[in-house]
Amino acid sequence: MTERSDNCASPNCPRRRPVRAETQWNADLASRLTAAICATYEDDTGINHLDGSNMPEREKIIDILEHILEILFPGYSGTHPIDRAGVEFTIGSLVNEAFQRLAEQIERALGYRCRIECCEGCDCVKQAEAATIGLIERLPMLRERLKADVLAATDNDPAAKSTDEIVIAYPGFRAIAVYRVAHELHLAKVPLIPRVMTEYAHTQTGIDIHPGATIGNRFFIDHGTGVVIGETAVIGNDVKIYQGVTLGAMSFPKDACGRLIKGNKRHPNIDDNCTIYAGATLLGDITVGHDSIIGGNVWLTESVPPYTHIRIAKPELSIRTRNPAQ
């Protein structure tokens, strides 16, 4: 019998450990680099948040939003299967959890604002609870508005097979649903959280709706990718827009110190029963009168009266038939 040897002289032996090169990382280098990074935190106007209460937590806000959407659209997510016999128990549990978790995040957001604005005597806990209760009180109203938005999609999109398909699959409707929740918090003057919600929808759908925009009933976004709706935009009832539409600002005025003047009306007003086709760009505080149609790729920076149809001139096409033999 051959005696087994534990020695492994071969360089290809799997038991032989490779010789590790001397590392460049050491305690002095780690300390020096850490100090250099920390030095950038000394400027309080930068991108750090030190010596203050914790800010709202983005991932928790997103989770709470999904929780609220489940209350608005019960049974669609599958997270909490619901039958009619137990609907009050299940929804009651969801509502209670939404209150506890959202109130905590709003309290954090209000505390952040108080720190920035040096508020005194603010009861952030009481204000957070009031804002949360206010949102929950308005959920029945939001459901009615979202039902109308679903029906608008059904009436305007021949490809829509059912309302269930719209709720589950349509990015335009999802962006509208998130906007309507965030808008209620925006109206309650809750900082940070509404924008986190709509930017989350933006990453999911490619549709960017600022929570400050005002949007009427039966709103429909077809396809949706690349749609941008600015903070001070006002959209009436029964408006339909397509992918790539921008309702943006024309310019950004500055004060004597060169800082942007914020809060001014700077985005378009779209009256009732208007349709805006793909790729159209509408800029500034202009008004599109009711029952108007804005054609694809139109660039509009001035107001138009009701019943107006705007379209760009038909492009001149150059068509040449190629000889396959050439």
HUSUL-V51543 format. One record per residue. N is the residue number from 1. PSI is psi in whole degrees, -180 to 180 (999 if undefined). D_LAST is the distance of its C-alpha to the last C-alpha in whole Angstrom. Layout:
BEGIN
n=N psi=PSI d_last=D_LAST
n=N psi=PSI d_last=D_LAST
END
This chain:
BEGIN
n=1 psi=136 d_last=79
n=2 psi=131 d_last=77
n=3 psi=131 d_last=78
n=4 psi=137 d_last=75
n=5 psi=137 d_last=74
n=6 psi=-6 d_last=73
n=7 psi=143 d_last=72
n=8 psi=90 d_last=69
n=9 psi=-24 d_last=68
n=10 psi=138 d_last=64
n=11 psi=-20 d_last=62
n=12 psi=5 d_last=60
n=13 psi=128 d_last=63
n=14 psi=-19 d_last=62
n=15 psi=-7 d_last=65
n=16 psi=121 d_last=65
n=17 psi=137 d_last=64
n=18 psi=148 d_last=62
n=19 psi=123 d_last=64
n=20 psi=133 d_last=63
n=21 psi=154 d_last=62
n=22 psi=128 d_last=65
n=23 psi=149 d_last=63
n=24 psi=-12 d_last=63
n=25 psi=130 d_last=64
n=26 psi=175 d_last=68
n=27 psi=-40 d_last=71
n=28 psi=-43 d_last=71
n=29 psi=-43 d_last=67
n=30 psi=-43 d_last=67
n=31 psi=-42 d_last=70
n=32 psi=-43 d_last=68
n=33 psi=-38 d_last=65
n=34 psi=-43 d_last=67
n=35 psi=-39 d_last=69
n=36 psi=-40 d_last=66
n=37 psi=-46 d_last=64
n=38 psi=-28 d_last=67
n=39 psi=-28 d_last=68
n=40 psi=-12 d_last=65
n=41 psi=-6 d_last=67
n=42 psi=-22 d_last=69
n=43 psi=110 d_last=68
n=44 psi=-12 d_last=68
n=45 psi=6 d_last=66
n=46 psi=-148 d_last=63
n=47 psi=38 d_last=61
n=48 psi=158 d_last=65
n=49 psi=85 d_last=67
n=50 psi=160 d_last=70
n=51 psi=30 d_last=74
n=52 psi=170 d_last=73
n=53 psi=158 d_last=73
n=54 psi=143 d_last=70
n=55 psi=169 d_last=67
n=56 psi=150 d_last=66
n=57 psi=117 d_last=64
n=58 psi=-49 d_last=60
n=59 psi=-36 d_last=60
n=60 psi=-37 d_last=63
n=61 psi=-44 d_last=62
n=62 psi=-42 d_last=59
n=63 psi=-41 d_last=61
n=64 psi=-41 d_last=63
n=65 psi=-47 d_last=61
n=66 psi=-36 d_last=59
n=67 psi=-45 d_last=63
n=68 psi=-39 d_last=63
n=69 psi=-31 d_last=60
n=70 psi=-33 d_last=62
n=71 psi=-40 d_last=65
n=72 psi=-35 d_last=62
n=73 psi=69 d_last=60
n=74 psi=139 d_last=63
n=75 psi=-10 d_last=61
n=76 psi=-34 d_last=58
n=77 psi=-26 d_last=58
n=78 psi=-5 d_last=60
n=79 psi=-41 d_last=62
n=80 psi=91 d_last=65
n=81 psi=133 d_last=65
n=82 psi=132 d_last=67
n=83 psi=165 d_last=69
n=84 psi=-30 d_last=71
n=85 psi=-33 d_last=74
n=86 psi=19 d_last=73
n=87 psi=-41 d_last=71
n=88 psi=-38 d_last=74
n=89 psi=-48 d_last=75
n=90 psi=-48 d_last=71
n=91 psi=-38 d_last=70
n=92 psi=-41 d_last=74
n=93 psi=-41 d_last=73
n=94 psi=-41 d_last=70
n=95 psi=-44 d_last=71
n=96 psi=-43 d_last=74
n=97 psi=-40 d_last=71
n=98 psi=-41 d_last=69
n=99 psi=-51 d_last=72
n=100 psi=-46 d_last=73
n=101 psi=-40 d_last=70
n=102 psi=-39 d_last=69
n=103 psi=-38 d_last=72
n=104 psi=-44 d_last=72
n=105 psi=-38 d_last=69
n=106 psi=-38 d_last=70
n=107 psi=-41 d_last=73
n=108 psi=-44 d_last=71
n=109 psi=-42 d_last=69
n=110 psi=-38 d_last=72
n=111 psi=-37 d_last=73
n=112 psi=-46 d_last=70
n=113 psi=-39 d_last=71
n=114 psi=-38 d_last=74
n=115 psi=-42 d_last=74
n=116 psi=-41 d_last=71
n=117 psi=3 d_last=73
n=118 psi=48 d_last=77
n=119 psi=152 d_last=78
n=120 psi=137 d_last=82
n=121 psi=12 d_last=83
n=122 psi=135 d_last=80
n=123 psi=88 d_last=81
n=124 psi=-33 d_last=77
n=125 psi=-48 d_last=78
n=126 psi=-43 d_last=79
n=127 psi=-39 d_last=76
n=128 psi=-43 d_last=74
n=129 psi=-41 d_last=76
n=130 psi=-42 d_last=76
n=131 psi=-39 d_last=72
n=132 psi=-46 d_last=71
n=133 psi=-40 d_last=74
n=134 psi=-43 d_last=72
n=135 psi=-46 d_last=69
n=136 psi=-38 d_last=70
n=137 psi=-28 d_last=72
n=138 psi=0 d_last=69
n=139 psi=-41 d_last=67
n=140 psi=-41 d_last=68
n=141 psi=-42 d_last=67
n=142 psi=-38 d_last=63
n=143 psi=-40 d_last=63
n=144 psi=-41 d_last=63
n=145 psi=-39 d_last=61
n=146 psi=-32 d_last=58
n=147 psi=-43 d_last=59
n=148 psi=-37 d_last=58
n=149 psi=-40 d_last=55
n=150 psi=-45 d_last=54
n=151 psi=-34 d_last=54
n=152 psi=-40 d_last=52
n=153 psi=-42 d_last=49
n=154 psi=-42 d_last=50
n=155 psi=-27 d_last=50
n=156 psi=-13 d_last=47
n=157 psi=108 d_last=45
n=158 psi=-16 d_last=44
n=159 psi=-14 d_last=42
n=160 psi=121 d_last=46
n=161 psi=-27 d_last=48
n=162 psi=164 d_last=51
n=163 psi=-31 d_last=53
n=164 psi=-41 d_last=53
n=165 psi=-39 d_last=50
n=166 psi=-45 d_last=50
n=167 psi=-41 d_last=53
n=168 psi=-39 d_last=51
n=169 psi=-20 d_last=47
n=170 psi=117 d_last=47
n=171 psi=-34 d_last=46
n=172 psi=-43 d_last=47
n=173 psi=-38 d_last=50
n=174 psi=-42 d_last=51
n=175 psi=-38 d_last=51
n=176 psi=-43 d_last=53
n=177 psi=-46 d_last=56
n=178 psi=-43 d_last=56
n=179 psi=-45 d_last=56
n=180 psi=-36 d_last=59
n=181 psi=-49 d_last=61
n=182 psi=-35 d_last=60
n=183 psi=-37 d_last=61
n=184 psi=-41 d_last=65
n=185 psi=-35 d_last=65
n=186 psi=-43 d_last=64
n=187 psi=-30 d_last=66
n=188 psi=6 d_last=69
n=189 psi=35 d_last=68
n=190 psi=123 d_last=67
n=191 psi=158 d_last=66
n=192 psi=-53 d_last=63
n=193 psi=-44 d_last=63
n=194 psi=-39 d_last=61
n=195 psi=-36 d_last=58
n=196 psi=-42 d_last=58
n=197 psi=-49 d_last=57
n=198 psi=-30 d_last=54
n=199 psi=-30 d_last=53
n=200 psi=-45 d_last=53
n=201 psi=-36 d_last=51
n=202 psi=-46 d_last=49
n=203 psi=-29 d_last=48
n=204 psi=-36 d_last=47
n=205 psi=-16 d_last=46
n=206 psi=11 d_last=44
n=207 psi=124 d_last=46
n=208 psi=101 d_last=48
n=209 psi=119 d_last=51
n=210 psi=138 d_last=54
n=211 psi=-17 d_last=58
n=212 psi=-13 d_last=59
n=213 psi=153 d_last=57
n=214 psi=120 d_last=59
n=215 psi=129 d_last=57
n=216 psi=-164 d_last=58
n=217 psi=157 d_last=58
n=218 psi=50 d_last=55
n=219 psi=138 d_last=53
n=220 psi=128 d_last=49
n=221 psi=115 d_last=46
n=222 psi=131 d_last=43
n=223 psi=-71 d_last=41
n=224 psi=-29 d_last=43
n=225 psi=129 d_last=41
n=226 psi=4 d_last=41
n=227 psi=136 d_last=44
n=228 psi=125 d_last=46
n=229 psi=115 d_last=50
n=230 psi=170 d_last=52
n=231 psi=-41 d_last=56
n=232 psi=14 d_last=57
n=233 psi=144 d_last=55
n=234 psi=120 d_last=57
n=235 psi=130 d_last=55
n=236 psi=-160 d_last=57
n=237 psi=152 d_last=57
n=238 psi=45 d_last=54
n=239 psi=140 d_last=51
n=240 psi=129 d_last=48
n=241 psi=155 d_last=45
n=242 psi=179 d_last=42
n=243 psi=148 d_last=40
n=244 psi=6 d_last=39
n=245 psi=137 d_last=42
n=246 psi=125 d_last=44
n=247 psi=89 d_last=48
n=248 psi=-173 d_last=49
n=249 psi=147 d_last=51
n=250 psi=-43 d_last=50
n=251 psi=171 d_last=52
n=252 psi=94 d_last=55
n=253 psi=149 d_last=58
n=254 psi=156 d_last=60
n=255 psi=-173 d_last=64
n=256 psi=-23 d_last=66
n=257 psi=3 d_last=66
n=258 psi=11 d_last=62
n=259 psi=148 d_last=62
n=260 psi=136 d_last=60
n=261 psi=116 d_last=62
n=262 psi=154 d_last=62
n=263 psi=-11 d_last=63
n=264 psi=154 d_last=61
n=265 psi=121 d_last=59
n=266 psi=4 d_last=56
n=267 psi=163 d_last=54
n=268 psi=159 d_last=53
n=269 psi=125 d_last=55
n=270 psi=112 d_last=53
n=271 psi=177 d_last=55
n=272 psi=150 d_last=55
n=273 psi=33 d_last=53
n=274 psi=152 d_last=50
n=275 psi=132 d_last=46
n=276 psi=118 d_last=44
n=277 psi=171 d_last=40
n=278 psi=136 d_last=38
n=279 psi=1 d_last=38
n=280 psi=143 d_last=40
n=281 psi=118 d_last=43
n=282 psi=123 d_last=46
n=283 psi=142 d_last=48
n=284 psi=176 d_last=52
n=285 psi=72 d_last=55
n=286 psi=167 d_last=54
n=287 psi=130 d_last=54
n=288 psi=114 d_last=52
n=289 psi=158 d_last=54
n=290 psi=153 d_last=54
n=291 psi=33 d_last=52
n=292 psi=160 d_last=49
n=293 psi=125 d_last=45
n=294 psi=118 d_last=43
n=295 psi=170 d_last=40
n=296 psi=140 d_last=37
n=297 psi=13 d_last=36
n=298 psi=141 d_last=39
n=299 psi=112 d_last=41
n=300 psi=125 d_last=45
n=301 psi=17 d_last=48
n=302 psi=154 d_last=50
n=303 psi=154 d_last=52
n=304 psi=147 d_last=51
n=305 psi=171 d_last=54
n=306 psi=157 d_last=54
n=307 psi=32 d_last=52
n=308 psi=140 d_last=49
n=309 psi=113 d_last=45
n=310 psi=132 d_last=43
n=311 psi=152 d_last=39
n=312 psi=157 d_last=37
n=313 psi=145 d_last=35
n=314 psi=126 d_last=32
n=315 psi=152 d_last=29
n=316 psi=121 d_last=26
n=317 psi=143 d_last=23
n=318 psi=112 d_last=19
n=319 psi=124 d_last=17
n=320 psi=131 d_last=13
n=321 psi=126 d_last=11
n=322 psi=137 d_last=8
n=323 psi=116 d_last=6
n=324 psi=-24 d_last=6
n=325 psi=-19 d_last=4
n=326 psi=999 d_last=0
END
